[in-house]
Amino acid sequence: MGMCCSIHASPSENQNAKQLTDDERVAVSRLLHYLDNRDGVDFFSGDPLSSLATLVYSDNVELQRSAALAFAEITEKCVKPVSKDTIQPIIELLKNSDVDIQRSAGAALGNLAVNNANKQLIVELNGLEPLIKLMGSPNLEVQCNVVGCMTNLATHEGNKAKIATSGALVPLINLAKSSDRRVQRNATGALLNMTHSDANRKKLVDAGAIPVLVSLLSTTDPDVQYYCTTALSNIAVDPENRIELAKSEAVVIPSLINLLEPFSTPRVRCQATLALRNLASDLTFQSSIVESGGLPYLLDLLKSHSANLVLAAVACIRNISIHPENENVIVGKGFLPPLVDLLDKFDNEEIQCHAVSTLRNIAATSENNKMKIAKTGAIEKCKNLINKVSPTVQSDFTAFLAVLALDENLKPLLCKVGIIEVLIPLTHVNNIEIQGNSAAALGNLSSKLGNYDPYVKAWSEPDGGIKDFLLSFLKSEEPTFEHIATWMMLQLLESGDPRLLQLFKDTPEFKEQISKFAFGRNSQTEGSGSEADSLTYKSRRAVPALASRVYSYF
């Protein structure tokens, strides 16, 4: 091996060799033999490791240099869990003042830090301290190697909190600004690895990471772009961090939108979109994404053939659609058809949920938008899909239908396509959200319908019809369900349709249950604190008065 032949290859080195101790001469001889006949040799134990250690702890800098080079080459070709007897000498080499030794030792430790067990052991053996010190080295090779090692160490969950409190964050942030692309990549990669817990994210923000990460969004290096967009996406998960990010809003939003361009790599486009999604948890960012021209790029991503890009884009537009002032803009930009197309994305229920939730947000405050959604065929598609999708998607579908059922102009269409017959069985499923949403949709649809033929027709069928659904909710002892059922009974009775009145009277259980609500329990029970604000408490308070009005029809 060339790097170790130097200890005896030249006259000057032969002179050094005369100064070697007997133990050092033996160690050099044995090590050269092992390196020249390395098949089957384990350099991490026994005599090979002992020979390396002898060189490490020598007072001869050439031997130390050779040991560091040997460790670097060996670990590049063979990485496996090793003992402290291997790691401790390499950490010792990191403390050496010789730049060549620092560089090789940093490379060796970084190679070993690919292995999970080694990552933990390096930190336990106090490897962070010399690594942090060497991050301040003026030598770019040393910087690159020690920061690369730190990047690997930071992927271990048990190390992250220790790194965050070790004093490493500020040097890493400074090196992220390096003019050397390799150093910059390693530093931003390490910062990214530190963003997977809220406590560490807070420490990063406090250390000044946000302005640096934001400034690096404009870099042309795709790896640095990816590390920075992903780190910012993770940081933006926390509300308090979004407050800090708002200080850079004028830069961060346009920079992220710029990364949505097709010239960016797919993974950068995806992470930039996810960063925008997380930022769009706040109203301020919901507005600024639209104002900065982000919608056309998100629309293009919705039509992508990549499921990851589609998911990121539809999740982002869902958050943006929460802002009431964005609803009409989203509709005007042509989002409705692709959103409706995503409803039957059976291979990805997250996409389905985000798509239908976006439609629900858009429909929530505008009758005009409800009509536009209906014209896309969304109602028919929901009706046809609702029994084919997962319970999670069913919950969102039924919530969407409950919103549409509030619109008087859409009620006839909802009845015509058979929504009532689809919703009734869902009020009996073993999922409280689906039950509640389905019942709410039926209740909303029952108010001021005009023609109540569909409810009369569905009185007993399917699955026991309206009758069994209402009775099961009235007997559920769940205040919200009792509230929905009592309110819906009132809508049906106030319709003035004599057929419905007779159907209720023909089932004595209705009068019996309603009388319990109206007269059988104390309606003045007071709540306190969060209980008084809860939906359950409000339902409990509302039911007696509604029940009294219903009872008057019997």
C-alpha positions as CSV (number, residue, x, y, z in Angstrom):
1,M,0.0,0.0,0.0
2,G,1.6,3.3,-1.2
3,M,0.5,5.4,1.8
4,C,2.4,3.2,4.2
5,C,5.4,2.5,2.0
6,S,6.4,6.1,2.7
7,I,7.7,5.1,6.1
8,H,10.6,3.3,4.5
9,A,10.8,4.4,0.9
10,S,13.1,7.4,0.9
11,P,16.5,8.3,2.5
12,S,14.9,10.9,4.7
13,E,12.3,8.4,5.8
14,N,14.9,5.7,6.3
15,Q,16.6,8.2,8.7
16,N,13.3,8.5,10.5
17,A,13.0,4.8,10.6
18,K,16.3,4.5,12.6
19,Q,14.6,6.5,15.3
20,L,11.7,4.1,15.6
21,T,11.3,2.0,18.7
22,D,11.4,-1.8,18.4
23,D,7.6,-2.0,18.9
24,E,7.1,0.6,16.1
25,R,9.4,-1.3,13.7
26,V,7.5,-4.5,14.4
27,A,4.1,-2.8,14.0
28,V,5.2,-1.2,10.6
29,S,6.5,-4.5,9.3
30,R,3.3,-6.4,10.3
31,L,1.0,-3.7,9.0
32,L,2.8,-3.6,5.6
33,H,2.4,-7.4,5.5
34,Y,-1.3,-7.2,6.2
35,L,-1.8,-4.5,3.7
36,D,0.0,-6.4,1.0
37,N,-1.9,-9.6,1.8
38,R,-5.2,-8.1,2.9
39,D,-7.6,-10.9,1.8
40,G,-9.4,-12.2,4.9
41,V,-7.6,-9.7,7.2
42,D,-9.7,-8.0,9.8
43,F,-8.1,-4.6,10.5
44,F,-10.6,-3.8,13.3
45,S,-9.4,-6.4,15.8
46,G,-6.4,-8.4,16.9
47,D,-2.8,-7.8,15.7
48,P,-3.8,-5.7,12.6
49,L,-5.6,-3.2,14.8
50,S,-2.9,-3.4,17.5
51,S,-0.3,-2.5,14.8
52,L,-2.4,0.5,13.7
53,A,-2.8,1.6,17.2
54,T,1.0,1.5,17.8
55,L,1.4,3.9,14.9
56,V,-1.4,6.2,16.2
57,Y,0.1,6.6,19.6
58,S,3.7,7.0,18.3
59,D,5.5,10.3,18.7
60,N,6.5,10.0,15.1
61,V,4.3,12.2,12.9
62,E,5.0,10.1,9.8
63,L,3.8,7.0,11.6
64,Q,0.7,8.9,12.7
65,R,0.1,10.1,9.2
66,S,0.4,6.6,7.8
67,A,-2.0,5.2,10.4
68,A,-4.6,7.9,9.5
69,L,-4.2,7.2,5.8
70,A,-4.5,3.4,6.4
71,F,-7.7,3.9,8.5
72,A,-9.1,6.1,5.7
73,E,-8.5,3.6,3.0
74,I,-9.6,0.5,5.1
75,T,-12.8,2.1,6.2
76,E,-13.6,3.3,2.7
77,K,-13.6,-0.4,1.5
78,C,-15.0,-2.0,4.6
79,V,-17.6,-0.6,7.0
80,K,-19.0,-2.7,9.8
81,P,-19.8,-2.3,13.5
82,V,-16.5,-1.8,15.3
83,S,-15.4,-1.6,18.9
84,K,-14.1,1.4,20.9
85,D,-10.6,0.0,20.3
86,T,-11.0,1.0,16.6
87,I,-12.8,4.3,17.1
88,Q,-10.8,5.7,20.0
89,P,-7.5,5.8,18.1
90,I,-9.2,7.6,15.1
91,I,-10.7,10.2,17.5
92,E,-7.2,10.6,18.9
93,L,-5.9,11.3,15.4
94,L,-8.6,14.0,15.0
95,K,-6.9,15.9,17.8
96,N,-3.6,16.0,16.0
97,S,-2.4,19.4,14.8
98,D,-1.2,17.9,11.5
99,V,-3.6,18.8,8.7
100,D,-3.0,15.6,6.7
101,I,-3.7,13.6,9.8
102,Q,-6.9,15.6,10.5
103,R,-8.1,15.1,6.9
104,S,-7.6,11.3,6.8
105,A,-8.9,10.8,10.3
106,G,-12.1,12.8,9.5
107,A,-12.6,10.7,6.4
108,A,-12.1,7.4,8.3
109,L,-14.5,8.4,11.1
110,G,-17.0,9.6,8.5
111,N,-16.8,6.2,6.7
112,L,-17.4,4.3,10.0
113,A,-20.3,6.6,10.8
114,V,-22.3,5.1,7.9
115,N,-23.0,2.2,10.3
116,N,-25.7,2.9,13.0
117,A,-23.9,1.2,15.9
118,N,-20.7,3.1,15.1
119,K,-22.7,6.4,15.0
120,Q,-23.8,5.9,18.5
121,L,-20.4,4.7,19.7
122,I,-18.5,7.7,18.2
123,V,-20.7,10.1,20.1
124,E,-20.4,8.1,23.3
125,L,-16.6,8.2,23.0
126,N,-16.8,12.1,22.9
127,G,-16.1,12.3,19.2
128,L,-18.2,15.4,18.8
129,E,-15.8,17.7,20.5
130,P,-12.8,17.3,18.1
131,L,-15.2,17.2,15.1
132,I,-16.7,20.6,16.1
133,K,-13.2,22.0,16.7
134,L,-12.1,21.0,13.2
135,M,-15.2,22.5,11.6
136,G,-13.3,25.8,12.2
137,S,-10.2,24.5,10.3
138,P,-9.1,26.7,7.4
139,N,-8.4,23.6,5.3
140,L,-11.4,22.8,3.0
141,E,-10.6,19.1,2.9
142,V,-10.7,18.9,6.7
143,Q,-13.9,20.9,6.8
144,C,-15.5,18.6,4.2
145,N,-14.6,15.4,5.9
146,V,-15.5,16.4,9.5
147,V,-18.8,17.9,8.4
148,G,-19.5,14.8,6.3
149,C,-19.0,12.8,9.4
150,M,-21.3,15.1,11.4
151,T,-23.9,14.6,8.7
152,N,-23.8,10.9,9.2
153,L,-23.8,11.1,12.9
154,A,-26.9,13.3,12.8
155,T,-29.0,10.6,11.1
156,H,-29.0,8.6,14.4
157,E,-32.0,9.5,16.5
158,G,-30.1,9.1,19.7
159,N,-27.4,11.5,18.6
160,K,-29.5,14.4,17.4
161,A,-30.3,16.0,20.8
162,K,-26.6,15.6,21.8
163,I,-25.4,17.3,18.6
164,A,-28.0,20.1,19.1
165,T,-26.6,20.9,22.6
166,S,-22.9,20.3,21.7
167,G,-22.2,23.6,20.1
168,A,-22.2,22.2,16.6
169,L,-25.1,24.1,15.2
170,V,-23.5,27.5,14.7
171,P,-20.4,26.1,13.0
172,L,-22.6,24.0,10.7
173,I,-24.7,27.1,9.8
174,N,-21.5,29.0,9.1
175,L,-20.2,26.2,6.9
176,A,-23.5,26.1,5.0
177,K,-22.3,29.4,3.6
178,S,-19.0,28.0,2.4
179,S,-17.8,28.7,-1.1
180,D,-16.8,25.1,-1.4
181,R,-19.7,23.1,-2.8
182,R,-18.8,19.9,-1.0
183,V,-18.6,21.6,2.4
184,Q,-21.9,23.3,1.7
185,R,-23.6,20.1,0.8
186,N,-22.4,18.3,3.9
187,A,-23.3,21.2,6.1
188,T,-26.8,21.6,4.8
189,G,-27.2,17.9,4.9
190,A,-26.3,17.9,8.5
191,L,-28.7,20.8,9.2
192,L,-31.5,18.8,7.5
193,N,-30.8,15.8,9.7
194,M,-31.3,18.0,12.7
195,T,-34.8,19.1,11.7
196,H,-36.7,15.9,12.6
197,S,-37.7,16.9,16.2
198,D,-39.4,20.1,17.4
199,A,-36.8,20.7,20.1
200,N,-33.9,20.5,17.7
201,R,-35.8,22.7,15.1
202,K,-36.2,25.3,17.8
203,K,-32.5,25.2,18.6
204,L,-31.7,25.6,14.9
205,V,-33.9,28.6,14.5
206,D,-32.5,30.2,17.6
207,A,-29.0,29.6,16.2
208,G,-29.9,31.6,13.1
209,A,-30.5,28.8,10.5
210,I,-33.5,30.3,8.8
211,P,-31.9,33.3,6.9
212,V,-29.0,31.0,5.7
213,L,-31.3,28.2,4.5
214,V,-33.6,30.8,2.8
215,S,-30.6,32.4,1.1
216,L,-29.4,29.1,-0.2
217,L,-32.7,28.4,-2.0
218,S,-31.3,30.4,-4.9
219,T,-28.2,28.1,-5.3
220,T,-27.8,26.2,-8.5
221,D,-26.7,23.0,-6.8
222,P,-29.6,20.5,-6.8
223,D,-28.4,18.7,-3.6
224,V,-28.1,22.0,-1.6
225,Q,-31.5,23.0,-3.0
226,Y,-33.0,19.7,-1.8
227,Y,-31.4,19.9,1.7
228,C,-32.5,23.5,2.2
229,T,-36.1,23.1,1.0
230,T,-36.5,19.9,3.0
231,A,-35.1,21.6,6.1
232,L,-37.3,24.6,5.7
233,S,-40.3,22.3,5.1
234,N,-39.6,20.6,8.4
235,I,-38.9,23.8,10.3
236,A,-42.3,25.2,9.0
237,V,-44.2,22.5,10.7
238,D,-44.0,24.4,14.0
239,P,-46.3,27.5,14.4
240,E,-43.6,29.5,16.3
241,N,-41.1,28.8,13.5
242,R,-43.5,30.1,10.9
243,I,-43.5,33.4,12.8
244,E,-39.8,33.5,12.3
245,L,-40.1,32.5,8.6
246,A,-42.6,35.3,8.1
247,K,-39.7,37.7,8.6
248,S,-38.2,36.3,5.4
249,E,-41.6,36.0,3.6
250,A,-40.7,38.4,0.8
251,V,-37.8,36.1,-0.1
252,V,-38.8,32.6,0.9
253,I,-42.1,32.4,-0.9
254,P,-40.9,33.6,-4.4
255,S,-37.7,31.4,-3.9
256,L,-39.8,28.3,-3.2
257,I,-42.2,29.0,-6.1
258,N,-39.2,29.4,-8.4
259,L,-38.1,25.9,-7.4
260,L,-41.5,24.5,-8.7
261,E,-40.3,25.2,-12.3
262,P,-39.7,22.1,-14.4
263,F,-36.0,22.8,-14.5
264,S,-35.7,21.8,-10.9
265,T,-35.2,18.1,-10.1
266,P,-38.4,16.2,-9.1
267,R,-37.3,15.8,-5.5
268,V,-36.6,19.5,-5.2
269,R,-40.0,20.4,-6.7
270,C,-41.6,18.0,-4.3
271,Q,-39.9,19.4,-1.2
272,A,-40.4,23.0,-2.3
273,T,-44.1,22.2,-2.6
274,L,-44.2,20.6,0.8
275,A,-42.5,23.6,2.3
276,L,-45.2,25.8,0.8
277,R,-47.8,23.4,2.1
278,N,-46.5,23.7,5.7
279,L,-46.1,27.5,5.4
280,A,-49.7,27.6,4.1
281,S,-50.9,26.4,7.5
282,D,-51.0,30.2,8.3
283,L,-53.4,32.7,6.6
284,T,-50.5,35.1,5.8
285,F,-48.7,32.6,3.8
286,Q,-51.9,31.3,2.2
287,S,-52.4,34.8,0.7
288,S,-48.7,35.4,-0.2
289,I,-48.4,32.1,-2.2
290,V,-51.3,33.2,-4.4
291,E,-50.1,36.8,-4.6
292,S,-46.6,35.6,-5.6
293,G,-48.0,33.6,-8.5
294,G,-47.8,30.1,-7.1
295,L,-51.1,28.7,-8.3
296,P,-50.2,28.0,-12.0
297,Y,-47.2,25.9,-10.9
298,L,-49.3,24.0,-8.4
299,L,-51.9,23.4,-11.1
300,D,-49.2,21.9,-13.4
301,L,-48.0,19.7,-10.6
302,L,-51.6,18.4,-10.0
303,K,-51.4,17.0,-13.5
304,S,-48.0,15.4,-13.1
305,H,-47.4,11.7,-13.6
306,S,-45.5,11.5,-10.3
307,A,-47.7,10.5,-7.4
308,N,-45.3,12.3,-5.0
309,L,-45.6,15.6,-6.8
310,V,-49.4,15.3,-7.1
311,L,-49.7,14.5,-3.4
312,A,-47.5,17.5,-2.4
313,A,-49.4,19.8,-4.7
314,V,-52.9,18.8,-3.7
315,A,-51.9,19.0,0.0
316,C,-50.6,22.5,-0.6
317,I,-53.7,23.7,-2.5
318,R,-55.8,22.2,0.3
319,N,-54.2,24.5,2.8
320,I,-54.3,27.5,0.5
321,S,-58.0,26.9,-0.1
322,I,-58.7,27.4,3.6
323,H,-58.4,31.2,3.1
324,P,-61.8,32.5,2.0
325,E,-60.3,35.0,-0.4
326,N,-58.5,32.3,-2.3
327,E,-61.5,30.2,-3.2
328,N,-62.6,32.1,-6.2
329,V,-59.1,32.6,-7.5
330,I,-58.5,28.8,-7.3
331,V,-61.7,28.1,-9.2
332,G,-60.8,30.8,-11.8
333,K,-57.4,29.3,-12.4
334,G,-59.0,26.0,-13.5
335,F,-58.4,23.7,-10.5
336,L,-61.8,22.1,-10.3
337,P,-61.5,19.5,-13.2
338,P,-58.1,18.1,-12.0
339,L,-59.3,18.0,-8.4
340,V,-62.4,16.1,-9.4
341,D,-60.2,13.8,-11.5
342,L,-58.1,13.0,-8.4
343,L,-61.2,11.7,-6.4
344,D,-60.8,8.2,-7.9
345,K,-57.0,8.0,-7.3
346,F,-57.5,4.6,-5.6
347,D,-53.8,3.9,-5.3
348,N,-53.3,6.9,-3.0
349,E,-55.9,7.7,-0.4
350,E,-54.0,10.8,0.8
351,I,-54.5,12.3,-2.6
352,Q,-58.2,11.5,-2.5
353,C,-58.6,13.1,0.9
354,H,-56.7,16.2,0.0
355,A,-58.6,16.6,-3.2
356,V,-62.1,16.3,-1.7
357,S,-61.2,18.4,1.2
358,T,-60.0,21.2,-1.1
359,L,-63.4,20.9,-2.9
360,R,-65.1,21.2,0.4
361,N,-63.2,24.3,1.3
362,I,-64.0,25.9,-2.0
363,A,-67.6,25.1,-1.6
364,A,-67.9,26.1,2.0
365,T,-68.8,29.8,1.7
366,S,-69.9,30.2,-1.9
367,E,-73.2,29.0,-3.5
368,N,-71.7,29.9,-6.9
369,N,-68.7,27.7,-6.3
370,K,-70.9,24.8,-5.2
371,M,-72.8,25.0,-8.5
372,K,-69.5,25.1,-10.4
373,I,-68.3,22.0,-8.5
374,A,-71.6,20.2,-9.3
375,K,-71.1,21.0,-13.0
376,T,-67.9,19.1,-13.0
377,G,-69.7,15.8,-12.1
378,A,-68.2,15.7,-8.6
379,I,-71.5,14.7,-7.0
380,E,-72.1,11.8,-9.3
381,K,-68.5,10.7,-8.9
382,C,-68.7,10.8,-5.1
383,K,-71.9,8.8,-5.2
384,N,-70.3,6.1,-7.4
385,L,-67.1,6.0,-5.4
386,I,-68.2,6.3,-1.8
387,N,-68.7,2.6,-1.2
388,K,-65.4,1.7,-2.9
389,V,-63.0,4.0,-1.0
390,S,-61.3,3.5,2.3
391,P,-63.0,4.7,5.6
392,T,-60.6,7.6,5.8
393,V,-61.7,8.8,2.3
394,Q,-65.4,8.0,3.1
395,S,-65.2,10.4,6.0
396,D,-64.0,13.2,3.8
397,F,-66.4,12.4,1.0
398,T,-69.4,12.5,3.4
399,A,-68.2,15.8,4.9
400,F,-68.0,17.2,1.4
401,L,-71.6,16.0,0.6
402,A,-72.8,17.6,3.9
403,V,-71.5,21.0,2.7
404,L,-73.1,20.6,-0.7
405,A,-76.4,19.6,0.9
406,L,-76.7,23.1,2.4
407,D,-77.3,24.6,-1.0
408,E,-81.0,24.7,-1.9
409,N,-80.2,24.7,-5.6
410,L,-78.3,21.5,-5.3
411,K,-80.7,19.6,-3.2
412,P,-82.8,18.3,-6.1
413,L,-79.7,17.1,-7.9
414,L,-78.4,15.3,-4.8
415,C,-81.7,13.5,-4.5
416,K,-81.9,12.7,-8.2
417,V,-78.5,10.9,-8.2
418,G,-79.5,8.8,-5.2
419,I,-77.4,10.4,-2.5
420,I,-79.9,9.5,0.2
421,E,-79.8,5.8,-0.6
422,V,-76.0,5.9,-0.4
423,L,-75.8,7.8,2.8
424,I,-78.3,5.9,4.9
425,P,-76.2,2.7,5.2
426,L,-73.2,4.8,6.1
427,T,-75.0,6.0,9.2
428,H,-74.7,2.5,10.6
429,V,-71.0,1.8,9.9
430,N,-68.6,1.4,12.8
431,N,-66.9,4.8,12.3
432,I,-68.2,7.8,14.3
433,E,-67.0,10.4,11.8
434,I,-68.6,8.7,8.8
435,Q,-71.8,8.2,10.7
436,G,-71.9,11.8,11.8
437,N,-71.0,13.3,8.4
438,S,-73.5,11.0,6.6
439,A,-76.2,12.0,9.1
440,A,-75.3,15.7,8.8
441,A,-75.6,15.4,5.0
442,L,-79.0,13.8,5.3
443,G,-80.1,16.4,7.8
444,N,-78.9,19.3,5.7
445,L,-80.6,17.9,2.7
446,S,-83.9,17.5,4.6
447,S,-84.1,21.2,5.3
448,K,-86.4,23.2,2.9
449,L,-86.2,20.5,0.3
450,G,-89.5,21.3,-1.3
451,N,-90.4,17.8,-2.6
452,Y,-90.0,15.2,0.1
453,D,-90.8,12.2,-2.1
454,P,-87.1,10.9,-1.7
455,Y,-87.4,10.8,2.1
456,V,-90.8,9.1,2.0
457,K,-89.4,6.6,-0.5
458,A,-86.4,5.9,1.7
459,W,-88.4,5.7,5.0
460,S,-87.7,1.9,5.4
461,E,-85.1,1.1,2.8
462,P,-82.1,0.7,2.4
463,D,-80.8,-0.8,5.7
464,G,-83.9,0.2,7.7
465,G,-84.1,3.5,5.9
466,I,-84.6,7.0,7.5
467,K,-86.6,5.4,10.3
468,D,-83.9,3.1,11.6
469,F,-81.2,5.7,11.2
470,L,-83.1,8.3,13.2
471,L,-84.0,5.9,15.9
472,S,-80.5,4.6,16.3
473,F,-79.2,8.1,16.6
474,L,-81.9,9.1,19.1
475,K,-81.0,6.1,21.2
476,S,-77.2,6.4,20.8
477,E,-76.6,8.4,24.1
478,E,-74.2,10.4,22.0
479,P,-75.2,14.1,22.3
480,T,-74.1,15.1,18.9
481,F,-76.0,12.3,17.2
482,E,-79.1,13.0,19.3
483,H,-78.8,16.6,18.2
484,I,-78.6,15.7,14.5
485,A,-81.5,13.3,14.7
486,T,-83.8,15.6,16.7
487,W,-83.0,18.6,14.4
488,M,-83.6,16.4,11.3
489,M,-86.9,15.2,12.6
490,L,-88.0,18.8,13.1
491,Q,-87.0,19.6,9.5
492,L,-89.1,16.7,8.2
493,L,-92.1,17.6,10.3
494,E,-91.9,21.3,9.5
495,S,-92.0,20.4,5.8
496,G,-95.7,20.0,6.2
497,D,-95.7,16.8,4.3
498,P,-98.6,14.8,5.8
499,R,-97.0,11.5,4.8
500,L,-93.9,12.1,6.9
501,L,-96.0,13.2,9.9
502,Q,-98.0,9.9,9.6
503,L,-94.9,7.8,9.3
504,F,-93.5,9.3,12.5
505,K,-96.8,8.8,14.3
506,D,-96.9,5.2,13.1
507,T,-93.7,4.5,15.0
508,P,-94.4,5.0,18.7
509,E,-90.7,4.8,19.6
510,F,-90.2,8.3,18.1
511,K,-92.6,9.9,20.5
512,E,-91.3,8.0,23.4
513,Q,-87.7,9.0,22.7
514,I,-88.5,12.6,22.0
515,S,-90.5,12.9,25.2
516,K,-87.4,11.8,27.1
517,F,-85.4,14.5,25.6
518,A,-88.0,17.2,26.0
519,F,-89.1,16.4,29.6
520,G,-87.0,13.6,31.0
521,R,-83.7,15.3,31.8
522,N,-82.4,18.6,33.1
523,S,-81.7,20.9,30.1
524,Q,-80.1,23.6,32.4
525,T,-77.0,21.6,33.3
526,E,-74.2,24.0,33.2
527,G,-70.7,23.3,31.9
528,S,-67.5,25.0,32.7
529,G,-64.3,25.8,30.9
530,S,-63.6,23.8,27.8
531,E,-66.7,21.6,28.3
532,A,-69.0,24.6,27.8
533,D,-67.3,25.4,24.5
534,S,-67.4,21.8,23.2
535,L,-69.7,20.6,20.5
536,T,-70.9,17.8,22.7
537,Y,-72.0,20.3,25.4
538,K,-73.7,22.6,23.0
539,S,-75.6,19.6,21.5
540,R,-76.7,18.5,24.9
541,R,-78.0,22.0,25.6
542,A,-79.8,22.3,22.3
543,V,-81.6,19.0,22.2
544,P,-84.4,19.7,24.8
545,A,-85.7,22.8,23.1
546,L,-85.6,21.0,19.7
547,A,-87.3,18.0,21.2
548,S,-90.1,20.1,22.6
549,R,-90.8,21.5,19.2
550,V,-90.8,18.0,17.7
551,Y,-93.1,16.7,20.4
552,S,-95.7,19.3,19.6
553,Y,-96.4,17.4,16.3
554,F,-97.4,14.2,18.0
